[in-house]
Amino acid sequence: MKEMASFSTIVVLLFSFNIHVIQGYYYDKGTVQTITKCPGYYCGRYQIPGDNETSLWSSCGPCPRGSRVNSTWACSECTSSPTAYDWMYLCFMVVIGLLAQWYSIDMMLPDSQFSWKTFGSHFSALIETCLSACITLLVHEPLGSLQLRSCTVNHLSDWYTILHNPNPNYEEVLHCAQEAVYPLYSIVFVHYGLSVFMLFFIRPWTNKAFQNRGHVASRPIYAALYLYPILALIHGIMAGLIYYAFPSIIILLSLMSHAFHFASRTDQSWRALLYETVSCIHNLVVVIGHWVLHGFGLVALTLWLQPESLAVILTLVPLPTFLYIVLSRFTDPGKFHTD
């Protein structure tokens, strides 16, 4: 009897499962007068104006640009402003392009020490980046303002909506890919495009003013024409990951670059390192720049994890410099030998 009861229970469960599979996921296709649910995380409906003061709701699909689906499957316009973390992310994407240009200028120009020609190239890259960043903000909503109207970032999947197109009942795929993080994704492409335009518009004049000719003038331009498409490709694929990891990335890169800058010195004694840093304007600017980047990464990481400790964390900004200068004599490879 117990075996029969168990068998009948299994049969009932299988029958219920088959009914559920046959029924599948039901949703109203096409336009509707009253909003109903949509499949997937990012499929929604937006209002279509009708006659006689009536309106219809569209079929399930992607929300228009500048809006995203809410809890009632309606596409609502994004009216919030970017958070402090969002602004720091945008600043990071701007600064990474500027630093890539500065690095290429230092690597390709023949003058290893500070000169007016290198200063002119660095200054031109700074002006180009600042102008393109300002214009990028002005052409986004609200138009003519340096403010932004944005959608709130909730999950990592908000950056990769193309990977979350639903396929209800395995009948058809609903393409609901959209910019759920508007405008944090597209605005970076606009900035990089304007940076290339500014490169062609401003760099020739600065090269003429600072008398940069030949390879000194052309090589940094060619390098930038390679760098910006590479940065755009990286952003297009890894924007969501960079958004959550950029504080750690910039801290790590600043520490590595900082160590490389000091390790390239011939004399690794603490007196020589300290004297060359203070006496040479180029070295002093490089060290201060590393401090700014290191502090920027610490601020972004602290605002995200523990904002109340910001003041204490900022006191650690110069620590890598002092540690390298003090401990360099203990890590000099020349002092190690094999028996």
Secondary structure, 3 states (H helix, E strand, C coil): CHHHHHHHHHHHHHHHHHHHHHHCCCCCCCCECCCCCCCCCCCEECEEECCCCCEEECCCECCCCCEEECCCCEEEECCECCCHHHHHHHHHHHHHHHHHHHHHHHHHCCCCCCCHHHHHHHHHHHHHHHHHHHHHHHCCCCCCCCCCCECCCCCHHHHCHHHHCCCHHHCCCCCCCCCCCCCCCHHHHHHHHHHHHHHHHHHHHHHHHCCCCCHHHHHHHHHHHHHHHHHHHHHHHHHHHHHHHHHHHHHHHHHHHHHHHHHCCCCCCHHHHHHHHHHCHHHHHHHHHHHHHHHHHHHHHHHHHCHHHHHHHHCCCCHHHHHHHHHHHHCCHHHCCCC
